[in-house]
Amino acid sequence: SAFVNVGLEKNAYLYVSDVIPTQGHSPSSQIEKMIARNETIMLQVAKEAIGTKGVKVTMDISLPGRFLVYMPQAEHLGVSKNIEDRKERDRLRSIIESCAPEKGGVIIRTEADGADEQALRREMLYLTKLWETVQKRYETAPTPSLVHRDLGLVFQTVRDVFTENTSIFLVDSRTEYRDLMDFLDNISPE
């Protein structure tokens, strides 16, 4: 593993299995053959700091949505094993194959079971645009920098729990309300 300066009090640790070889480097069991000292790399926090250990990080970036998880550096399409109906698995796979970007992998989450095509396409578009935004920030940000923060608890709740059966959701902050409305306009305007 390697210790990485991510701008926190303690360095993060990066296991060799969480390294995606950078340009000019090839896969290896030795981390120093896949990334170079003082090289700038994009990382995602995989596990928060515990005790004396810093955060655990990975180069295998994933961007979760309500129905999908987009993995820009992966190359596979997976369907949650909890979706057992073969026809539904095939339907979902077909939709995502038709709208997924050329590069990157996608996992279809359990929540996608029964989701309509428009919602899946809209979320795929949202996640790919989010990745483009993250990349642009990364290219221009000083090192080290935070270029993306995952959704907070309120937004995760809206993303993962809101359905057409939700009749009321109370928010006691005007700012949070405005941010939520903007978020919903992007992922589920109806």
Kinemage of the C-alpha trace (Angstrom):
@kinemage 1
@onewidth
@group {chain A} dominant
@subgroup {mainchain}
@vectorlist {calphas} color= white
{ca ser a 1} P 0.000 0.000 0.000
{ca ala a 2} L 0.944 3.659 -0.206
{ca phe a 3} L 0.278 6.658 1.978
{ca val a 4} L -1.209 9.569 0.077
{ca asn a 5} L -1.411 13.253 0.981
{ca val a 6} L -5.072 14.172 0.487
{ca gly a 7} L -4.945 17.406 2.463
{ca leu a 8} L -6.202 15.957 5.750
{ca glu a 9} L -4.383 15.821 9.079
{ca lys a 10} L -3.443 12.177 8.432
{ca asn a 11} L -2.376 10.730 5.107
{ca ala a 12} L -4.809 8.394 3.387
{ca tyr a 13} L -3.845 4.837 2.633
{ca leu a 14} L -4.210 3.235 -0.777
{ca tyr a 15} L -3.993 -0.555 -1.117
{ca val a 16} L -2.366 -1.940 -4.243
{ca ser a 17} L -5.678 -3.665 -5.128
{ca asp a 18} L -7.347 -0.224 -5.230
{ca val a 19} L -4.877 1.213 -7.757
{ca ile a 20} L -5.736 1.723 -11.399
{ca pro a 21} L -2.395 2.031 -13.221
{ca thr a 22} L -1.803 5.547 -14.489
{ca gln a 23} L -0.534 6.476 -17.933
{ca gly a 24} L 2.863 4.988 -18.598
{ca his a 25} L 2.461 2.371 -15.842
{ca ser a 26} L 1.198 -1.204 -16.100
{ca pro a 27} L -0.640 -3.524 -13.673
{ca ser a 28} L 1.652 -5.036 -11.045
{ca ser a 29} L 1.657 -6.445 -7.545
{ca gln a 30} L 3.988 -3.593 -6.582
{ca ile a 31} L 2.295 -0.253 -6.082
{ca glu a 32} L 5.427 1.734 -6.989
{ca lys a 33} L 5.262 0.247 -10.495
{ca met a 34} L 1.676 1.518 -10.986
{ca ile a 35} L 1.934 5.047 -9.607
{ca ala a 36} L 4.927 7.295 -9.103
{ca arg a 37} L 6.021 9.241 -6.045
{ca asn a 38} L 4.615 12.810 -6.138
{ca glu a 39} L 2.211 11.891 -8.947
{ca thr a 40} L -1.193 13.588 -8.813
{ca ile a 41} L -4.028 11.049 -8.856
{ca met a 42} L -7.791 11.196 -8.405
{ca leu a 43} L -9.044 9.224 -5.411
{ca gln a 44} L -12.342 8.453 -3.722
{ca val a 45} L -12.719 7.857 0.000
{ca ala a 46} L -13.735 4.228 0.499
{ca lys a 47} L -13.689 4.178 4.295
{ca glu a 48} L -13.608 6.952 6.861
{ca ala a 49} L -10.694 7.381 9.267
{ca ile a 50} L -10.765 5.146 12.333
{ca gly a 51} L -8.638 5.728 15.420
{ca thr a 52} L -5.071 6.365 14.356
{ca lys a 53} L -5.652 5.309 10.738
{ca gly a 54} L -6.322 7.821 8.011
{ca val a 55} L -9.051 7.420 5.403
{ca lys a 56} L -8.896 4.435 3.045
{ca val a 57} L -9.007 5.555 -0.588
{ca thr a 58} L -9.404 3.961 -3.994
{ca met a 59} L -8.712 5.007 -7.557
{ca asp a 60} L -11.753 2.989 -8.680
{ca ile a 61} L -14.248 5.865 -8.688
{ca ser a 62} L -17.979 5.133 -8.425
{ca leu a 63} L -20.871 7.583 -8.629
{ca pro a 64} L -24.089 6.197 -7.134
{ca gly a 65} L -27.559 7.195 -8.238
{ca arg a 66} L -30.930 5.891 -7.161
{ca phe a 67} L -31.127 3.188 -9.854
{ca leu a 68} L -27.549 2.991 -11.145
{ca val a 69} L -23.946 3.181 -10.052
{ca tyr a 70} L -21.625 4.601 -12.712
{ca met a 71} L -17.981 3.512 -12.573
{ca pro a 72} L -16.014 5.602 -15.097
{ca gln a 73} L -12.908 3.387 -15.091
{ca ala a 74} L -14.687 0.009 -15.165
{ca glu a 75} L -15.810 -1.847 -18.269
{ca his a 76} L -18.689 -4.070 -17.197
{ca leu a 77} L -22.465 -3.916 -16.906
{ca gly a 78} L -23.912 -5.662 -13.865
{ca val a 79} L -27.432 -6.201 -12.586
{ca ser a 80} L -28.198 -6.582 -8.881
{ca lys a 81} L -28.602 -10.219 -7.952
{ca asn a 82} L -31.701 -9.178 -5.993
{ca ile a 83} L -33.515 -8.609 -9.286
{ca glu a 84} L -34.362 -12.241 -9.934
{ca asp a 85} L -36.879 -12.016 -12.805
{ca arg a 86} L -34.979 -12.851 -16.020
{ca lys a 87} L -37.221 -10.671 -18.239
{ca glu a 88} L -36.750 -7.670 -15.967
{ca arg a 89} L -32.964 -8.190 -15.839
{ca asp a 90} L -32.860 -8.354 -19.652
{ca arg a 91} L -35.106 -5.267 -19.991
{ca leu a 92} L -32.928 -3.220 -17.648
{ca arg a 93} L -29.707 -4.396 -19.276
{ca ser a 94} L -31.055 -3.494 -22.726
{ca ile a 95} L -32.030 0.022 -21.643
{ca ile a 96} L -28.660 0.719 -20.038
{ca glu a 97} L -26.700 -0.755 -22.948
{ca ser a 98} L -28.497 1.670 -25.253
{ca cys a 99} L -27.729 4.789 -23.196
{ca ala a 100} L -24.491 4.074 -21.326
{ca pro a 101} L -21.423 6.033 -22.398
{ca glu a 102} L -18.741 4.301 -24.463
{ca lys a 103} L -16.349 4.281 -21.527
{ca gly a 104} L -17.214 3.158 -18.037
{ca gly a 105} L -19.167 0.462 -16.287
{ca val a 106} L -22.632 0.477 -14.758
{ca ile a 107} L -24.255 -1.488 -11.976
{ca ile a 108} L -28.038 -1.592 -12.073
{ca arg a 109} L -29.205 -1.363 -8.451
{ca thr a 110} L -32.084 -3.313 -6.893
{ca glu a 111} L -34.139 -0.117 -6.792
{ca ala a 112} L -34.228 -0.127 -10.615
{ca asp a 113} L -36.589 -3.133 -10.600
{ca gly a 114} L -39.700 -1.867 -12.413
{ca ala a 115} L -38.264 1.608 -13.100
{ca asp a 116} L -39.390 3.198 -16.337
{ca glu a 117} L -37.003 3.707 -19.228
{ca gln a 118} L -37.131 7.509 -19.076
{ca ala a 119} L -36.048 7.555 -15.412
{ca leu a 120} L -33.142 5.212 -16.138
{ca arg a 121} L -31.994 7.215 -19.161
{ca arg a 122} L -32.255 10.486 -17.234
{ca glu a 123} L -30.195 9.097 -14.371
{ca met a 124} L -27.534 7.719 -16.729
{ca leu a 125} L -27.267 11.157 -18.331
{ca tyr a 126} L -27.079 12.817 -14.898
{ca leu a 127} L -24.290 10.483 -13.734
{ca thr a 128} L -22.219 10.927 -16.908
{ca lys a 129} L -22.581 14.725 -16.689
{ca leu a 130} L -21.583 14.539 -13.029
{ca trp a 131} L -18.438 12.625 -14.030
{ca glu a 132} L -17.601 15.264 -16.651
{ca thr a 133} L -17.966 17.953 -13.983
{ca val a 134} L -15.728 16.038 -11.571
{ca gln a 135} L -13.073 15.608 -14.277
{ca lys a 136} L -13.126 19.330 -15.158
{ca arg a 137} L -12.735 20.279 -11.506
{ca tyr a 138} L -9.889 17.802 -11.120
{ca glu a 139} L -8.025 19.219 -14.123
{ca thr a 140} L -8.075 22.771 -12.769
{ca ala a 141} L -7.963 22.268 -8.986
{ca pro a 142} L -4.803 22.693 -6.949
{ca thr a 143} L -3.350 19.544 -5.353
{ca pro a 144} L -4.692 18.293 -2.986
{ca ser a 145} L -8.327 19.348 -3.436
{ca leu a 146} L -11.822 18.043 -2.873
{ca val a 147} L -13.373 17.915 -6.365
{ca his a 148} L -16.637 16.155 -5.465
{ca arg a 149} L -18.575 15.483 -2.299
{ca asp a 150} L -21.166 12.723 -2.267
{ca leu a 151} L -24.704 13.655 -1.356
{ca gly a 152} L -25.481 14.377 2.269
{ca leu a 153} L -28.012 12.341 4.236
{ca val a 154} L -31.037 14.418 3.145
{ca phe a 155} L -30.137 14.110 -0.545
{ca gln a 156} L -29.379 10.383 -0.205
{ca thr a 157} L -32.793 9.922 1.374
{ca val a 158} L -34.479 11.756 -1.483
{ca arg a 159} L -32.464 9.839 -4.083
{ca asp a 160} L -33.030 6.414 -2.536
{ca val a 161} L -36.455 6.631 -0.895
{ca phe a 162} L -38.575 9.146 -2.822
{ca thr a 163} L -41.145 7.451 -5.028
{ca glu a 164} L -44.438 8.420 -6.620
{ca asn a 165} L -46.004 7.122 -3.392
{ca thr a 166} L -44.287 9.790 -1.286
{ca ser a 167} L -46.874 12.385 -0.346
{ca ile a 168} L -44.952 14.669 2.012
{ca phe a 169} L -41.358 15.422 2.909
{ca leu a 170} L -40.621 18.079 5.508
{ca val a 171} L -37.453 20.137 5.423
{ca asp a 172} L -36.773 22.764 8.079
{ca ser a 173} L -34.208 24.768 6.131
{ca arg a 174} L -34.953 27.145 3.257
{ca thr a 175} L -31.481 26.646 1.807
{ca glu a 176} L -31.770 22.850 1.974
{ca tyr a 177} L -35.245 23.089 0.429
{ca arg a 178} L -33.984 25.151 -2.522
{ca asp a 179} L -31.051 22.792 -3.028
{ca leu a 180} L -33.400 19.783 -2.898
{ca met a 181} L -35.738 21.320 -5.459
{ca asp a 182} L -32.790 21.954 -7.820
{ca phe a 183} L -31.622 18.388 -7.282
{ca leu a 184} L -35.096 16.974 -8.007
{ca asp a 185} L -35.426 19.124 -11.120
{ca asn a 186} L -32.326 17.339 -12.444
{ca ile a 187} L -33.022 13.750 -11.442
{ca ser a 188} L -36.821 13.526 -11.323
{ca pro a 189} L -38.715 16.650 -12.366
{ca glu a 190} L -42.123 14.967 -12.215
